[in-house]
Each structure stands twice: as structure tokens, then as C-alpha cells.
Amino acid sequence: MSQENLFPKETNFSPENEIPGIRAKIIGIGGTGLSLVDGLRFDNFQSVEHLVMDVDTRALSESIAGEKLSFGRRHTRGMGTGGEHTLARKAIEEEKDVIRKKLEGIDLVFLLAGLGGGTGGGAAPVVARLAREAGALVFAFAPLPFSWEKSRHSMAEECLADLRKFANAVVPLPNDSLLQMGGADATALECFAEAGRNVSQGISAICSLVFRRGMIDVDFVHLRKAFNRRSGRTLFGYGEGEGEDAIRQAVRELLLCPMLHLPDVSRAADALLILITGGTGMGMAELQQVSTEIREEFKAGEHIVFGAHVDENMGDRVQITVLGATDLEAGLPTADVAPQAREVIAAVPKSKVAHPSKLTKQKKNISVQKVPSSARNRKKEDLDQNTFDFMEEENQRGIFGDLPSRNLYAGEDLDVPAYLRRGVKIAI
Amino acid sequence: MSKIIGAVEIGTSKAKALIGEVAENGSLNVVGMASRPNEGMRKGEIVDFRKAAVAVHSALEDAEKMSGTTVDEVYLAQTGSHLKGHMLRGTASVASSDSRVDVTDLQRAAQEAKRKQPDQGRTYVHHVRTPILLDGRIVQDPVGMIGAKVDLGYWSIDGDDQAIKQALHVISNYSLDVKDLILSSIASSTMMAGPDLRRAGTLVIDMGAGVTDYALYRQGFVVSTGVVPVGGDHVTGDLSMGLRILEPYAEKLKLEHGKALPDPMDEGEDVWIIGNKTIGDRAIPRKAITDVIHVRVVELFEIISKELDGLLDPNELKGGILLTGGASLLPGVEQIAGKILGFSARRANFPSGIASELAQPENATVLGLLHYGLEDNGLPGPKKEGAETGFMGKFRKMVGLGTQE
């Protein structure tokens, strides 16, 4: 093996990081991933490590992340891949062992990779697979190129499908939606910053759940149970409210969040994570009501992770973050990952050991997922049979997301709202 | 003796059934009409057979009840993005010794044109005849004229086997025969553009819920047809996503406040989603609604313009552009169509004599089905009775799936 394989091994060994308990790692891959990781402000979570990897050594040297891994030097001589994701894939496959080492003992992996580029698109699915194999729960945040960047966009779609096979939840962040963010005259910089803030928000919500003690507490086992083996369509959104009616305002803003209104986002979640963070004045009744409302809005299934945290610094502000995932028809995890994922449950030696009931439930779930294609619909039908049947019907009409084929015309999917593809800002 | 004929359109938002009585003098009387919301359909194609069948059957049942009669055969409208049109041409040299064109010459030419088999997994839906050329000149009826060679073409539309079979099964499950499959766009143009308009040249655009059909006529004949899988549902979907509201509210806003053309008067004005100011109700700027719709409608006409590239000739399109279909009710669409396609566009009017409750743009296709069935679309020449009527008569079957089933 070449020299660069030895280099990171040495610098990586840092005993002070070996805190027993949950370890999380934020991994940025490629140019977009790098800048996202650099944009994160995560000083208050000690057991969250940052790792960036890229083929472009110069970009890597400018990053402020704690750990860096340069790969593929043999192929690109330290330059970028120029959009060739096959090249990146080949390069990363060669570094498998190094990455495995870096993932050792990590329970939670956040993957940040722009799928439009070569490095992000090619390497992210591989890293996700390795992380999954190492027993980690993988959440991926994946910026997608504008839909008018046709060839890049279709490449990104392929990579996204790949990534979905391995990650527990993939939150796509299409650049198309950037335009819908911020105020009417938001600058490009503000929009991109907003996108970064979204990622940051998602990660911090999950981290708070796992690492902080809250009023209504959940821990990593809950999270893993809810999101284990799920990959597919996700939903992600957050809202913030301030003042007297803060919590209602936050719900309102959450429901208006542009991230929840994208063509690829599912309307219903089989697994849903809700985190409400507020100041000391947050009312219990409100909390209860809001959580019910959100659950109904997303027709959450049996896997709900609900956490409420009090943060004195919040004052009279309230923040709500939701992250959900649906069992996917096509994106069934491949066989080589599945057995490992099952082992993981049994192997978690935490306080709340998976007791028998949990295991049976999990098994049932697996069997449901093995039913091909229509599994998702059928499952939903069972759930909604008596309750939300009519709502379901109403919501599906005209939403073309559940149709199997895409409505392609000259490289554009006509079912995606025209205003998103044409970059027209809708001010509401 | 009068004759009862039926027409069925399995539309994306509604399934419609129409029953007409043809009097002996050839005049048509609509005696039964029913429409049912159809949830088994997306973008002009059946996705849930059972739901589609239930909708069609109950519409047929209601129409039969209303008319007090039963039908045995229906004309069925066919649409969906799987349909593709091609021009097929056939030539025959005049056989008779005195060089007079005979009906058999035309038939030979027609046979040759239709000889080309569709690709694997595709079926012909509809053959529409284009002008007959006698030695290179366009003639209305060459029979009896002197010439050496007749040339005729068919604008032939083929579609996906499965999709067509599904539609046919919906009808046959009601123990009805499909007399003929007719392209939706041709059915609605028959209704909305009279013979004189078609002769002047016109483009008829039928904007439905799931798809938009168009048919371009020149000198009375079809030049091109097409289906764009974008319709009113897309506008609703866009609104729901763009304004972040539920589907039913988006539909309501579209119908009540939807406009395709930005209006400076709307600046700063808001509308309420639900209107009763309950929880969850919120105000939305009119401008946002219009913006969302505008982009979608502009794109739709841009696609049509691209598809018809080079076919829109000012000298051949004196009749302008006619818009019909439920989605054409959106204020402002005609201006946008006119601007993007470069011809004057207007909402089509029904010919007089259609009852006002029927004369809705969304009924254009189903009404057109009956009228198309009535019209003579066969080859010119003296009509023969007997064996030929199946092929040549007034209610002749088009060669296509209708006869094979």
C-alpha cells in the first residue's frame, strides 16, 4: 500500500476521544461535504468527531476539521475527480481498510456529501456501506445539484439511489429548493448559508437527543430502533418560534418549511423523530398537543422518537425539528448489509438492552420489508384502515411521488413543480 | 329507426359516460350523461384498475338510468403519454384501363399505408386519414377522376398494449363492446372546431386534469397530434408544494383564485386558504398563487411549441388556437398560449344546439366522441351496403384494436 495509508493511522490515535458511551462522527466527503463540515458549529458536543475526506488535497488542507483523509492520490495526483464518480468510487474502494479503522467504535455517522460532484457522489455510498457494516447508524445529508444541470443531476440521482441502499436515512437537499428559502431578496450567500444551517440543525437535533439529558428523554437505542434498517424517502424540517405563542408559531413554521415541500420528500413517516427545544417556560400541555399534531401531520407509524429539551439559553424561543423515514419500495437494503444490521441490535450493551418484545417487533418489520414494491402502501393501508383513510386518499391525489415512473421530458421531470425547476421564487 | 350510441371517456379526474340517440335523419340527441370522480387514474393512464372500473361503471349505469335505455357499444376515448403518432403513406397506381380512379385503388393505397405493423408491445389506436393526392394534387374525392397514381396517408397513433387493454377491459367488464377507440384530442377537436375552422387550419389544445392533448389541423386534416403528460393536477400539486398547503386546499384555491397571468392589481392582496379563519387557516398572497401557476402553464405551452416545431405556419393556421378541457377555464391561459405559440388563442365555444349544462369545456372530449362516431371518416366514394358497411359505412369501424377485440 502507498504511504498515505500509513499517515492518517498515526495521527488519528487520540486517547482522549475514547470516552465510553456513544460516539458520533460527522464525515464530509468531497468539496460540498468539506464546506458543510467547516460550516458546522459543534463545539458543545464533545463526543462528536469531524472527519473530512477528499481527493483534492488542496481543498483538504484548507479545511478546519479535526481529522482528514486524502484518498485516490494514485488516480488524480491530489487533484479533484472532475465529476467522475466512478473514479472516486475506485479510489475509495482502495482505502476501505483505512476507513474501516476510522469507523471503529462509532455508533452514529452523519454523512455530508454533495452528490453532484465526483468525489461526493462516488465515495458517499461506499462510506455509508462501510459505516453500516461497522454497525453504525448512518444519517446522510446530500445536497443535489440544480435540476437544470442536467447531466450532473441525473448522475446525482443515481448516486442518491445508491446511497439510499446503505444509509438509514438520506435527506436530499436539492439546490432547487435553495431559492425558496430566506426572504424575498435573499442573497445567494444567505441561501447557501441557510442550507448549511439546515444540515446543522438536523445533526444537532439528533446529537441533542443522544448526548443531552432532556425533559422527555430518549437515548440512542430508541433512535436506532426507530431508524434501523430504514432507508428510503425521508422528510426533514424545522421551525422556530419566539415570544408568547412560540410553540404554535414554531409548528406553523415547521409546516411551512421548504424542506418538507419538495417532490422527493415523503408526506408520511413510518419512523419519526421529533425534537422540541425550548426555554424554561415551555408548557407541558402545549408540548403534548403539539406532538400529537405533528404526529398526525406526518401520519407517524409505530416508531416515534419524541424528545423535549429545555435549554436556558433559548429564552422564549422554541425550536422544533422533525426527521422521518419511510420504508421504501425499491430501496430495500441489500442482503450483505441486512444480517449485520440485525446483529447490531442484539449487540448493543447499553442500559436499555433490547428485550424480547423489541426483537420480535423488529423481526416483523423485516418480514414486511421483504415484501417487494407494494410493501409500503399495504402497510399504510393497515394503519389507516379506520382512522385516516380519507385523508390519505385526499393527500395522494395529484401528488405524483408514488408513481413508479418519472415523467421525463427533455431530461426534466415534469411532475416536479415547474417553479422549482425554473428557479422562480414563490414568496408566501 | 333511431339508434342508441354511447361514448366513454376515462378521464384522470372524472369518468364520463354519454348516451346519444341518433334519429333517422342523422341528428343526434344526447339522452343520458353522467360523470363520476375517478381515482384510479393518473396522467391519463390507469393505475388502479378496480377504482377506475368502479368509476366508469357507475357513470355508465347513471347515464343508462337517465336515458332509460341501454347501450351495447361505446366509443372510447384514448389518451396518455404512451401514445405516439406517425405518418404512414400508401400509394397505388390506378388499375383500370381508362385511368379512372376506382374505390378499389383507394383501398389498395389504404392497405399499403396500414401495412406497417407497430413495434412489439404496441397497438394501433387510431388511424386518421390525411388528404388524398392524385398525381401530386390534393383532391377531396378522386373516385371517377382521371389520373395515374393515388397517394394517401394516415396519421396513425399507436400506444402501449397494456395501457390500451386495461382501458378496454374496463368497458368489457360492463359487458359492453368498444365500437372504436378514438384519440381524445381528435374527439375534442371534432366538437370544438367546426369543418370550416379545420379547413382554415387550427390547433386544438385540450387541457385535462392529468394530460393535455393537442391536435393540429391543416386544410381540414390532421397533421399532428400529441399528448403532454401535464394537466390541471400538476397545477394543484405545484400549488400544494409551493404554498405548502394540503392538496384539497390547493385545489380549492386553484378553482377560486387561480390565474395563469400575473395581474398587477393583485399586488399585496391576500386570500385565505380555508376562509373561515379556523386553526391552520392562513393568508396567502394572490401573487404567490399566480406565480406558481404561471410558470407551469408557460412551460406546458413551451413543450407544445417545441413538439410542433416547424409545423406552425401562419398561412396554414388561420383558424388560430382553440383551448378546451377543464384546465382551460383558468383565467389567462389563452393569453399565455397566444404569446408562446405566436398565434391568437381563444377558449373554444361549443356549437349552438348543445344544452348549456353539457357545454362545459371538460365535456368536449366525450361529446366529441359521439360526433366523431357520427361523422364519416372513411374513404370517399360511393357507399356500399352489406359486407362493406363494417369497414366503410357511416358507423364504420376504424381498422385497429376496436375491430380485433
Chai-1 contact restraints between the chains, C-beta under 6 A:
chainA,res_idxA,chainB,res_idxB,connection_type,confidence,min_distance_angstrom,max_distance_angstrom,comment,restraint_id
A,L256,B,R244,contact,1.0,0.0,6.0,A-B,restraint_1
A,H261,B,M241,contact,1.0,0.0,6.0,A-B,restraint_2
A,H261,B,R244,contact,1.0,0.0,6.0,A-B,restraint_3
A,E394,B,E247,contact,1.0,0.0,6.0,A-B,restraint_4
A,E394,B,P248,contact,1.0,0.0,6.0,A-B,restraint_5
A,N395,B,E247,contact,1.0,0.0,6.0,A-B,restraint_6
A,R397,B,E247,contact,1.0,0.0,6.0,A-B,restraint_7
A,G398,B,D233,contact,1.0,0.0,6.0,A-B,restraint_8
A,G398,B,T236,contact,1.0,0.0,6.0,A-B,restraint_9
A,G398,B,G237,contact,1.0,0.0,6.0,A-B,restraint_10
A,G398,B,E247,contact,1.0,0.0,6.0,A-B,restraint_11
A,I399,B,G237,contact,1.0,0.0,6.0,A-B,restraint_12
A,L403,B,R42,contact,1.0,0.0,6.0,A-B,restraint_13
A,N407,B,P229,contact,1.0,0.0,6.0,A-B,restraint_14
A,L414,B,V230,contact,1.0,0.0,6.0,A-B,restraint_15
A,P417,B,D238,contact,1.0,0.0,6.0,A-B,restraint_16
A,P417,B,M241,contact,1.0,0.0,6.0,A-B,restraint_17
A,A418,B,V295,contact,1.0,0.0,6.0,A-B,restraint_18
A,A418,B,R296,contact,1.0,0.0,6.0,A-B,restraint_19
A,A418,B,E299,contact,1.0,0.0,6.0,A-B,restraint_20
A,Y419,B,G242,contact,1.0,0.0,6.0,A-B,restraint_21
A,Y419,B,V292,contact,1.0,0.0,6.0,A-B,restraint_22
A,Y419,B,V295,contact,1.0,0.0,6.0,A-B,restraint_23
A,R422,B,V295,contact,1.0,0.0,6.0,A-B,restraint_24
A,V424,B,V295,contact,1.0,0.0,6.0,A-B,restraint_25
A,I426,B,G242,contact,1.0,0.0,6.0,A-B,restraint_26
A,I426,B,A288,contact,1.0,0.0,6.0,A-B,restraint_27
A,I426,B,D291,contact,1.0,0.0,6.0,A-B,restraint_28
A,I426,B,V292,contact,1.0,0.0,6.0,A-B,restraint_29
A,A427,B,A288,contact,1.0,0.0,6.0,A-B,restraint_30
A,I428,B,L243,contact,1.0,0.0,6.0,A-B,restraint_31
A,I428,B,I284,contact,1.0,0.0,6.0,A-B,restraint_32
A,I428,B,A288,contact,1.0,0.0,6.0,A-B,restraint_33
